[in-house]
Amino acid sequence: MIAGHHGGIPDGGSPNDTADSVTLFGRLKRDVGPCEAWKSEIALPSLGLADIPDGSKVWMDLRSANYELYTALHKGVAVYDAPTPAGTAKMIKNADEIEGSKRAHIRDGAAVTRFIKWIKEAVNMGDVQTEISASEHLESLRTELDGFLELSFPTIAGYGPNAAIVHYEATADTNAEIKPEGFFLVDSGAQYIDGTTDITRTIAMGPLTQEMMDDYTYILKSHIAFARLKYREEMSGEETNALLRKPMEDAGLGFKHGIGHGVGHVLGVHEDAAVIKDLNKESAGIKAGMIMSDEPGFYKEGEFGIRIENLILFKDDDEGGIINEPLTCVPYEREAINKKLLTEDEIEWLDNYHAWVRETLTHMLDNETAVWLKTVTEPL
């Protein structure tokens, strides 16, 4: 949503301060998704940005507005740069959206759990599987689920050196065969009628080096640090970012993407939310009801990549702070964890998470997969 305001608005003021009128505008008959269920008509005036007269002020969030929209404005039109009401409303999920997201993640978790067991066994039995064939199998498992609409983004499935490319997408030229050794990174998600998922698991396909195991464990420590975060409103984005990255940075590891992003509800899988980054010296802006990703990673060029990602839901802790709970319900890679590098508190969190995964998913799985899940979620 973009709002055009006519009348005098003081510099730095809100459009609601002295605006004489407000006009909302958008594209007519815009298909907002490929599925029939998503098609809608936006019944707003077909006013174009170039039609806004000089002397007006437009409310536009420049963090998300694209260059074409911004440059379409006349030079005599002022911009009020701030999150829009529509954007803020999308970030904070209501009770129905939260419950729907929880249901969607449990169904999705069962599919991803089946996939992890399948790919490990298929490759170790000598079946030829590639990044593309594995992605297709995972998609097929999701399409069988109730409420499936489409993938929430093209699957990132990288084996070995390909996993060190952060936003890798396999092509016919790069499609690597998955071997019974090393790491296979799979970042994937789906849109369901009741929620949006986004999950990354780095899967041990066979023997790992000690370096791989140690690096995986340091990434897991930062992932757990986010999961155990007790956020206070006065914490800046810079402070929050440093706190979450500290466990891996203490070991000399780092990564160049954000540690988390907002996620829409049956909308964009990447959505503006809290700003957790070094350059943000203001409040990170975490609010109860937001859904974000928790996804630290490490990428060793030419060798391997590691990323661990859950979606998490922020909620009040009844003590003036904000904590979070996991939505993603899939086991971590037990074979890659070096228990000696974890603290007792981290082990306790991990064991509790795995107990929740086991209790939640077991009844949704066939007997063979349920037995496998019990093994990989036993206490460390």
Steps between C-alpha positions, in 0.01 A plus 500: 500500500612853420304799621492837328429792734380845393558794732785623713698242696795625707837350414548189711134496596254219455258517204222501759617830653341759270400320181179630344434175315649158441483300178586132489594356165621179347481297181160385384442129427844403621557124532683457828596138444486220246232303684131563421433530872735799519348706218329818610408844382633794699210744499707817530519803270735445208702809585858472381798639685575732209151652543563623853517882487793706624460611859365164612673267741517125445538246776750248364724258690831539317634178654264303278383734222683431176692750289234518228231603748719762662617660176145514362423782744531860386783690665242727663349208694643448848549153649416402855739206551369265768341155531145517366196386700446212259860387539482518879171311509650220289803468727296436816290190458156466658384196696352322196816554296715370785292185546498441125877540482548246776284244319677559169844459656409170661376354168804641322730362771369150442576530126854634555569228759394232249727664244809502724462132579439420133799689356743355756387143432466536123852634450657255742329209321659608172205675335616783275350822633585853396422843639212533254355151551513546877321836470232343284443221752466748785248699298301183429477427873365849562245489219334203673426709808161655579482867410812507279497791253853532363863525606574823686824541299716287270677235707867561576660154499878505500737209545866544594657815349164611356366543853761773557308720252246674724213534251592207279242351265591182313491504120564231241861618485565508875277214617730299729458133586458451875764269643489299828731748673512863601219754529186553292334838573127528425318832546135464402145596586138498393184705496202328661147629533570568868867605511841549340808290576874552450750252640865414449664180612860403427500123466795269568504258208780288650839553664585858600833657583557632850504851354153446352362373830653783701378764256149351498495509879611864518224594254255303714617696807412832331170351385420401859607844623226652281250239619581588864508878442328714763444823314443839659362796307809711565731245334632639172523299181878522527503368858257219420696397192829486692344294779362239260816469292739488797513118547623443145708816471689396815610200292605719207193426286275753327253548217387788282122461498245601761447274798124527458221642284128547543257254342152579374185300562423329168680796345864578428746268668725804545325783683619810681505450874760567764832646382779291652820628344822681587396832345178528702580693817131546578267243655492174303121537502408145601130478591284223639315330213782532249621190318867502403768259386793398721768406247871534573739339253859449393628456146849370422556582135571199283437250782169509688221715638297484820175675584245415768163673477179490699208739489422639843204682654562790738280536807489697827673341798269673754804673650526791257715313248449293187601137448433260215385148433583279201249442224726275290468141619787295348800330668850644477794300363602288796799348318654846454483614863814513714343478845823615667454848354151547647417639842258322733234765427542449125473122536186540711341726235593257222365198688174682575462602135559145381252363756238741363577394140474132593172541692345719231591307186508131598128439448520658152772267373511141381646255752844479340542879487366535855765255626769696314374827647514356851865409448609840365314694772625308804660723767863585432 
